[in-house]
Amino acid sequence: MWAQSPHSTYGVALIDWIAWCDANAIPEDDRLPISCEHLPMFVASKISHDGASHARNIMLGLRAWHIAQGFDWPFGEDPLVLGLKHAISSNALPSTTHPLCPPVLIAHLEALCLNLELLSNPFDIAVFTVACCAFWGISCLGKLVISSPSDHEPEKRCSFSWDYLPDKTTLSGAHWHIPWTKTTQHHGAMMILTNLADMADCSLVKALEHHFSCSSTLPTTSNLFAFSNPLSPTSWSPMTNPIFLTCCHSIWKNAGLGDCSGHSFRIGGTTELLM
């Protein structure tokens, strides 16, 4: 019923709720379903201590717990709970919110291009290709790479099979199918990347061409940005988010550029294309 990814978050919500009930001597009979008296006090405590994002996830987790146990979630239109939702989005303490993400700039891509071995190193080529696709495609990094080698939902990730857009001779762009998104679920979506005249050495299609040529022996079922790896039992390894960002951060630090997060590619890519 529930996707695999929110399981840990929902579990934290239940643990936090039980701990709060224990600390405040809430009787067992009042813990499920949660009363309109206790929920606002609990959520208010989470906002003040853990921040808006965590409090929002707590609300979602408790709602999922009620539904899974066969209870209605009666707080959808409750005025006090609606007020709490407003507080979660606008009144959280500054100390509990994340700082704004800096954008990835063309300079970041150029630093990768200069410092990665892009002639014959499959890993470096894959890193540069992911960076170009995430930047120019304004893509969520999670749609391009996996969180870890033990990814529990491989059917939601892009595979190595791919196609160019019809105008293959000019390499005007590339596209592939994303098997799953939050909004379309299993229908997925088509990701389209077009080449721009001013991309120069940071051309995403040129990077894709090189990546697929260098790793041409990979099976079509492997991760889209997997790379040949003689140390791997299967002779290839998937590109993971931590490995990718660690490589990028190392180069950017040596180049005097600030650290960026996975979201920074979308921020910088959007700004560049608008400019």
C-alpha positions as a printed Julia matrix, in Angstrom:
275×3 Matrix{Float64}:
   0.0    0.0     0.0
   2.79   2.43    0.91
   5.88   3.11   -1.2
   9.15   1.78    0.16
  10.87   5.16    0.53
   8.64   6.74    3.25
   8.67   3.68    5.52
  11.54   4.93    7.67
   9.99   8.41    7.97
   6.63   6.99    9.01
   8.36   4.74   11.52
  10.06   7.76   13.1
   6.65   9.46   13.43
   5.26   6.54   15.39
   8.35   6.31   17.62
   8.22  10.05   18.34
   4.5    9.87   19.14
   4.91   6.98   21.57
   7.86   8.68   23.28
   5.86  11.89   23.67
   2.89   9.96   25.09
   5.15   8.19   27.58
   6.73  11.47   28.67
   3.33  13.1    29.16
   1.58  10.09   30.74
  -0.98   9.77   27.95
  -3.18   6.69   28.58
  -2.92   3.81   26.08
  -6.56   4.22   25.05
  -5.93   7.83   23.98
  -3.01   7.01   21.7
  -4.95   5.43   18.85
  -6.95   7.1    17.5
  -5.27  10.34   18.5
  -7.54  12.89   20.11
  -8.04  16.46   18.88
  -6.64  17.56   22.23
  -3.34  15.72   22.07
  -2.38  16.01   18.4
  -1.95  19.85   18.37
   0.21  19.73   21.51
   2.38  16.99   20.06
   2.84  18.65   16.67
   3.54  22.03   18.28
   6.33  20.42   20.3
   7.83  18.92   17.13
   7.77  22.28   15.31
   9.63  24.02   18.11
  12.27  21.31   18.55
  12.76  19.63   15.17
  11.66  22.13   12.55
   8.96  22.48    9.93
  10.02  19.7     7.57
  10.18  17.07   10.31
   6.84  18.17   11.77
   5.21  17.89    8.34
   6.55  14.36    7.92
   5.31  13.49   11.41
   1.78  14.51   10.42
   1.94  12.37    7.29
   3.32   9.42    9.25
   0.59   9.56   11.89
  -2.08   9.79    9.21
  -0.64   6.72    7.46
  -0.56   4.86   10.78
  -4.26   5.57   11.39
  -5.25   4.4     7.92
  -3.12   1.24    8.19
  -4.81   0.4    11.52
  -8.32   0.92   10.11
  -9.01   4.27   11.77
 -10.23   7.44   10.09
  -7.96  10.48   10.1
 -10.41  13.09   11.39
  -8.11  16.1    11.26
  -8.38  17.09    7.6
 -10.72  20.02    8.22
 -10.08  20.6    11.91
  -9.47  24.38   12.34
  -6.79  23.91   14.98
  -4.91  21.34   12.88
  -5.22  23.56    9.79
  -3.7   26.34   11.87
  -0.86  24.01   12.81
  -0.21  23.27    9.15
   0.07  26.99    8.54
   2.5   27.25   11.43
   4.55  24.4    10.01
   4.93  26.18    6.69
   5.48  29.74    7.88
   6.33  30.01   11.57
   9.13  27.54   12.15
  12.2   28.81   13.95
  15.02  29.87   11.58
  17.39  27.58   13.48
  15.32  24.55   12.42
  15.27  25.26    8.68
  17.86  24.35    6.08
  19.93  27.15    4.51
  19.24  28.0     0.89
  21.09  25.82   -1.61
  23.68  27.64   -3.75
  23.38  27.03   -7.51
  25.69  24.95   -9.65
  27.17  27.31  -12.24
  28.82  26.82  -15.62
  32.09  27.25  -13.73
  31.31  24.1   -11.74
  30.79  22.1   -14.93
  33.96  23.53  -16.45
  35.93  22.55  -13.35
  34.67  18.98  -13.71
  35.54  18.97  -17.4
  39.1   20.13  -16.68
  39.81  17.85  -13.74
  38.1   14.59  -14.68
  39.81  12.1   -16.95
  37.33  12.16  -19.81
  39.26  10.23  -22.43
  39.07   6.7   -21.11
  38.05   6.59  -17.42
  34.48   5.2   -17.31
  33.78   6.49  -13.8
  34.93  10.05  -14.53
  32.99  10.06  -17.78
  29.84   8.89  -15.99
  30.24  11.6   -13.31
  30.57  14.33  -15.92
  27.6   12.99  -17.89
  25.36  12.97  -14.81
  26.41  16.54  -14.0
  25.62  17.77  -17.52
  22.27  15.99  -17.63
  21.24  17.18  -14.17
  22.22  20.78  -15.0
  20.94  21.19  -18.56
  17.99  18.86  -18.02
  16.98  20.66  -14.77
  16.58  17.2   -13.37
  16.13  15.88   -9.88
  19.38  14.04   -9.15
  17.38  11.13   -7.73
  15.98  10.48  -11.22
  19.48  10.02  -12.64
  21.39   8.16   -9.93
  20.43   5.78   -7.15
  20.74   6.37   -3.42
  22.89   3.28   -2.76
  23.92  -0.02   -4.41
  21.21  -1.75   -2.32
  18.43   0.34   -3.89
  15.21  -1.53   -3.09
  13.21  -0.2    -6.04
  15.33  -0.69   -9.19
  12.2   -0.8   -11.35
  11.8    2.94  -10.71
  15.23   3.84  -12.08
  16.26   4.56  -15.66
  18.0    1.66  -17.38
  20.92   1.74  -19.81
  18.62   1.36  -22.83
  18.14   4.74  -24.5
  17.38   6.55  -27.76
  18.32   9.8   -29.41
  15.68  12.15  -30.63
  14.83  11.73  -34.36
  17.46  14.19  -35.64
  20.36  11.92  -34.8
  22.8   13.34  -37.35
  23.05  16.73  -35.64
  22.81  15.3   -32.12
  20.14  17.87  -31.28
  19.19  16.09  -28.09
  18.38  12.87  -26.32
  15.47  11.42  -24.43
  14.64   8.46  -22.22
  11.72   7.19  -20.23
  11.63   7.62  -16.46
   9.72   4.54  -15.2
   8.17   6.2   -12.14
   7.5    9.65  -10.69
   5.62  10.83   -7.59
   2.89  12.44   -9.67
   2.42   9.89  -12.48
   3.35   6.79  -10.46
   3.99   3.75  -12.7
   3.15   5.68  -15.88
   6.46   7.49  -15.53
   7.47  10.36  -17.8
   9.66  11.18  -20.77
  12.81  13.14  -19.98
  13.9   15.28  -22.93
  17.26  17.05  -23.12
  18.09  19.38  -25.98
  21.52  20.54  -27.03
  22.26  24.28  -26.94
  24.74  26.08  -29.15
  26.63  27.64  -26.24
  27.22  24.43  -24.27
  30.73  24.07  -25.75
  32.75  21.47  -23.82
  29.85  21.0   -21.37
  27.51  19.64  -24.05
  25.17  17.08  -22.52
  24.71  15.16  -25.78
  28.47  15.0   -26.35
  28.85  13.7   -22.8
  26.1   11.1   -23.35
  27.71   9.95  -26.6
  31.04   9.47  -24.86
  29.49   7.74  -21.84
  27.59   5.19  -23.9
  30.56   4.59  -26.18
  32.95   4.05  -23.26
  30.54   1.71  -21.45
  29.1   -0.02  -24.51
  29.52  -3.48  -22.96
  27.14  -2.77  -20.07
  23.85  -4.71  -20.1
  20.77  -2.72  -21.1
  19.22  -3.54  -17.73
  21.94  -1.74  -15.77
  21.48   1.73  -14.31
  21.51   4.48  -16.94
  24.7    6.05  -15.6
  26.44   2.86  -14.53
  30.11   2.55  -15.42
  32.5   -0.27  -16.28
  34.36  -1.39  -13.17
  36.95  -4.2   -13.33
  36.82  -4.46   -9.5
  33.09  -5.3    -9.53
  31.94  -8.96   -9.68
  29.57  -8.0   -12.5
  32.23  -5.78  -14.17
  30.06  -2.66  -13.71
  28.8   -0.51  -10.86
  25.81   1.84  -10.56
  26.4    5.55  -10.05
  25.17   6.45   -6.56
  24.29   9.87   -5.18
  27.0    9.87   -2.42
  29.78   8.74   -4.77
  28.8   11.29   -7.41
  28.59  14.25   -5.02
  31.8   13.27   -3.2
  33.69  13.34   -6.48
  32.17  16.69   -7.47
  32.82  18.3    -4.07
  36.47  17.24   -4.13
  37.07  18.91   -7.48
  35.06  22.02   -6.64
  36.93  22.46   -3.35
  40.31  22.32   -5.09
  39.03  24.79   -7.7
  37.93  27.27   -5.02
  34.22  26.71   -5.71
  31.7   26.2    -2.93
  29.99  22.93   -2.1
  26.61  22.35   -3.71
  23.85  19.84   -3.05
  21.94  17.67   -5.47
  19.2   20.34   -5.66
  21.81  22.88   -6.77
  21.87  21.44  -10.3
  18.2   22.27  -10.84
  18.63  25.74   -9.35
  21.65  26.58  -11.49
  20.28  24.95  -14.64
  17.02  26.86  -14.4
  18.82  30.16  -13.9
  21.2   29.51  -16.82
  18.42  28.59  -19.24
  16.35  31.62  -18.23
  19.36  33.87  -18.79
